Amino acid sequence: MDGNRQEGRASAPVMNLLRAVERGDVSAGEALQHLEGGSFDDLGFAKLDLHREARCGVPEAIFCQGKTVAQIQEIARRMRGRGMNLLATRASERAHRAIAKLAPDAVYCAAARTVTVKRTKHPPPRGEILVVCAGTADIPVAEEARVTAEFLDNRVRAIYDVGVAGLHRLLRFRKELRRANVVIVVAGMEGALASVVGGMVARPVIAVPTSVGYGASFNGIAPLLTMLNSCAAGVAVVNIDNGFGAGAVASLINHTGQDHAKNHRPA
């Protein structure tokens, strides 16, 4: 793995510490002590994980649901002070306004209910992530997946409203489906679209059941069970309405493919 990609995997605080060790400003022992004992900021109501991106490849995100606007703003303040990229999910317009007071360049996606602030960007891997959703009502979850994957430095395309009620719409995009490195499929109702796509492509398919549907869909339980029972190989399933989780997993797959290729080039 080259130096730029390695740096892209680590959070800004870790890289700053490593550079200090390289310059001789901090000893290796002091750095180790910091990494072992200072890996989070304790805000009292929350403990901000500073090294999650370095450990896991996906940085800390703010899940806004259930948090007060003041709590969201304070977490954002700490993240900004640490030079971290910021992704807030399930965010309201009030949450966006609070974050924008700290970071005027904060971008709010109303459909996805996300707020993003990018301090550092890295070249995306060659592979593309494709987000597909069954119906227009599924777009909010699909948009959360798209925003998350783009935030994590991936090339992302989206194809919406191509569910099995009109399968000819999906078939028009066969080339796009087969070109993608990872496909995220978002569907409510009975959730059959994931199995259809899984039977068309030789790539990982991440299925996202949504809570969209009439009573017998049981707020997403029916599509969840359909996706879990898929007869198509290569289909994995995340939780109901979990666009963030799908975008994160797709990013890890997409980045891992490039990193693996770099690490296994002939000498």
C-alpha positions in Angstrom: 0.0 0.0 0.0 1.5 3.3 -0.9 2.0 6.2 1.5 -0.9 8.3 0.2 -3.4 5.4 0.6 -2.0 4.5 4.0 -2.5 8.1 5.1 -6.0 8.2 3.7 -6.9 5.3 6.0 -5.7 7.0 9.2 -7.5 9.8 10.9 -6.0 13.3 11.0 -5.1 13.1 14.7 -3.1 9.8 14.3 -1.3 11.2 11.2 -0.3 14.4 13.1 1.0 12.3 16.0 3.0 10.1 13.6 4.5 13.1 11.9 5.5 14.5 15.3 7.3 11.2 16.0 9.0 11.4 12.6 10.2 14.9 13.3 11.5 13.9 16.7 9.1 16.2 18.6 7.4 13.3 20.4 9.1 10.0 21.5 7.8 6.6 20.4 6.9 5.9 24.0 4.9 9.1 24.4 3.1 8.4 21.2 2.2 4.9 22.3 0.9 6.2 25.6 -1.3 8.7 23.8 -2.7 6.1 21.5 -3.5 3.7 24.3 -4.9 6.2 26.7 -6.2 9.1 24.7 -8.1 7.4 21.9 -11.3 9.3 22.7 -12.6 12.7 23.8 -14.9 12.4 26.8 -17.7 14.9 26.5 -19.6 13.5 29.4 -22.7 12.7 27.4 -20.7 11.1 24.6 -17.2 9.7 24.0 -15.8 10.8 20.6 -13.8 7.9 19.1 -10.8 9.6 17.6 -9.2 6.5 16.0 -12.1 4.6 14.5 -11.1 5.4 10.9 -7.5 4.2 11.6 -8.9 1.0 13.1 -11.9 0.3 11.0 -11.6 2.3 7.8 -14.8 4.2 8.6 -14.7 7.4 10.7 -16.9 8.3 13.6 -20.3 9.6 12.5 -22.9 11.5 14.4 -26.2 9.6 14.7 -28.5 12.6 15.4 -31.7 10.7 16.2 -32.3 10.9 20.0 -29.7 13.6 20.5 -30.4 17.3 21.3 -29.3 20.0 19.0 -26.9 21.2 21.6 -25.3 17.7 21.9 -25.0 17.4 18.2 -23.3 20.9 17.9 -20.8 20.1 20.7 -19.8 16.8 19.1 -19.4 18.6 15.8 -17.3 21.3 17.6 -14.9 18.7 18.9 -14.7 16.9 15.6 -13.9 20.2 13.8 -11.3 21.1 16.4 -9.6 17.7 15.7 -9.6 18.3 12.0 -11.9 15.4 11.4 -14.3 14.9 8.5 -17.9 15.0 9.7 -20.9 13.0 8.7 -24.1 13.4 10.6 -27.0 11.0 9.8 -30.7 11.3 10.6 -30.1 15.0 10.9 -32.9 17.7 10.9 -32.6 21.1 9.4 -32.1 22.5 12.9 -29.1 20.2 13.4 -27.7 21.4 10.1 -28.1 25.0 11.1 -26.3 24.3 14.4 -23.4 22.6 12.6 -23.3 25.3 9.9 -22.6 27.9 12.7 -19.3 26.1 13.3 -18.6 25.0 9.7 -20.3 27.3 7.1 -19.3 24.8 4.3 -21.5 22.1 5.9 -23.7 20.4 3.2 -27.2 19.3 4.0 -29.0 16.7 2.0 -32.6 16.9 2.9 -33.6 13.6 1.2 -30.9 11.7 3.0 -31.1 13.7 6.2 -27.4 14.0 6.3 -24.9 16.8 7.0 -21.3 16.5 5.7 -18.2 18.5 6.2 -15.1 17.4 4.3 -11.7 18.7 5.6 -9.6 16.1 3.8 -10.3 14.3 0.5 -8.5 11.3 -1.0 -8.4 9.9 -4.5 -11.3 7.4 -4.9 -10.5 3.8 -5.9 -11.0 2.8 -9.5 -14.2 0.8 -8.7 -17.6 2.3 -8.7 -20.5 1.8 -6.2 -24.0 1.7 -7.7 -27.0 2.5 -5.6 -30.3 1.1 -6.9 -33.7 1.5 -5.3 -37.0 -0.1 -6.1 -39.4 2.8 -5.7 -39.4 6.6 -5.3 -40.5 6.1 -1.6 -37.2 4.3 -1.0 -35.1 7.2 -2.2 -34.4 8.7 1.3 -32.6 5.5 2.4 -30.9 5.1 -0.9 -29.7 8.7 -0.6 -28.3 8.0 2.8 -26.3 5.2 1.3 -25.1 7.3 -1.6 -24.0 10.3 0.6 -22.2 7.9 3.0 -20.3 6.2 0.2 -19.4 9.5 -1.5 -18.3 10.9 1.9 -15.9 7.9 2.2 -14.2 8.9 -1.1 -15.9 6.5 -3.6 -17.3 7.1 -7.1 -21.0 6.5 -6.8 -23.8 6.4 -9.3 -27.6 6.0 -8.6 -30.5 4.4 -10.4 -33.9 5.0 -8.8 -37.4 3.6 -9.2 -36.6 0.4 -11.1 -38.5 -2.1 -8.9 -39.9 -5.5 -10.0 -43.3 -4.1 -10.7 -41.8 -2.9 -14.0 -38.7 -5.1 -14.5 -38.1 -3.7 -18.0 -36.9 -0.5 -16.3 -34.1 -2.3 -14.5 -33.1 -4.3 -17.6 -32.3 -1.1 -19.4 -29.4 -0.6 -17.0 -27.7 -4.0 -17.3 -24.4 -2.5 -18.4 -24.3 -0.1 -15.4 -25.1 -3.0 -13.1 -22.3 -5.2 -14.4 -19.8 -2.4 -14.5 -20.2 -1.6 -10.8 -17.7 -3.0 -8.2 -20.4 -3.1 -5.5 -24.2 -2.8 -5.8 -26.4 -1.5 -3.0 -30.1 -2.4 -3.5 -32.7 -0.6 -1.5 -36.3 -1.9 -1.5 -39.4 -2.0 0.6 -42.7 -3.7 0.1 -41.7 -7.4 -0.5 -38.0 -6.6 -1.2 -37.6 -8.8 -4.2 -35.3 -6.5 -6.1 -32.2 -7.6 -4.3 -32.6 -11.2 -5.4 -33.2 -10.1 -9.0 -30.0 -7.9 -9.0 -28.1 -10.7 -7.3 -28.9 -13.0 -10.1 -27.6 -10.5 -12.7 -24.2 -9.5 -11.5 -20.9 -11.1 -10.4 -20.3 -8.5 -7.7 -21.3 -8.1 -4.0 -24.8 -7.0 -3.5 -25.7 -5.2 -0.3 -29.5 -5.4 0.3 -31.2 -2.7 2.4 -34.8 -3.4 3.4 -36.9 -0.3 4.0 -39.9 0.3 6.2 -41.9 1.4 3.1 -45.0 -0.6 2.4 -48.6 -1.4 3.4 -49.5 -3.2 6.6 -48.3 -6.7 5.7 -44.8 -5.4 5.1 -44.6 -4.9 8.9 -42.5 -1.8 8.7 -39.7 -3.5 6.9 -39.8 -7.0 8.4 -41.3 -8.5 5.2 -38.5 -7.2 2.9 -35.9 -8.0 5.5 -37.0 -11.7 5.5 -37.2 -11.8 1.7 -33.7 -10.5 1.4 -32.3 -12.9 4.1 -34.0 -15.8 2.2 -32.6 -14.7 -1.2 -31.7 -17.6 -3.4 -29.1 -15.5 -5.2 -25.6 -16.0 -4.0 -23.6 -12.9 -3.1 -26.4 -11.0 -1.4 -25.7 -9.7 2.1 -28.3 -7.8 4.1 -28.1 -4.8 6.5 -30.7 -3.6 8.9 -34.0 -2.0 8.0 -33.5 1.6 6.7 -29.8 1.4 7.3 -28.5 3.3 4.3 -25.4 4.4 6.4 -24.4 0.9 7.1 -24.8 -0.2 3.5 -22.7 2.8 2.3 -20.0 2.0 4.8 -19.8 -1.7 3.9 -19.8 -0.9 0.2 -16.9 1.5 0.8 -14.8 -1.0 2.6 -15.3 -3.6 -0.2 -14.5 -1.0 -2.8 -11.4 0.2 -1.1 -10.2 -3.3 -0.1 -10.3 -4.3 -3.8 -7.9 -1.6 -4.8 -5.6 -2.1 -1.7 -5.4 -5.8 -2.4 -4.4 -5.2 -6.0 -1.7 -2.8 -5.0 -0.3 -5.2 -2.4 -0.2 -8.1 -4.8 1.5 -6.6 -7.8 4.3 -8.7 -9.3 7.8 -7.7 -8.2 
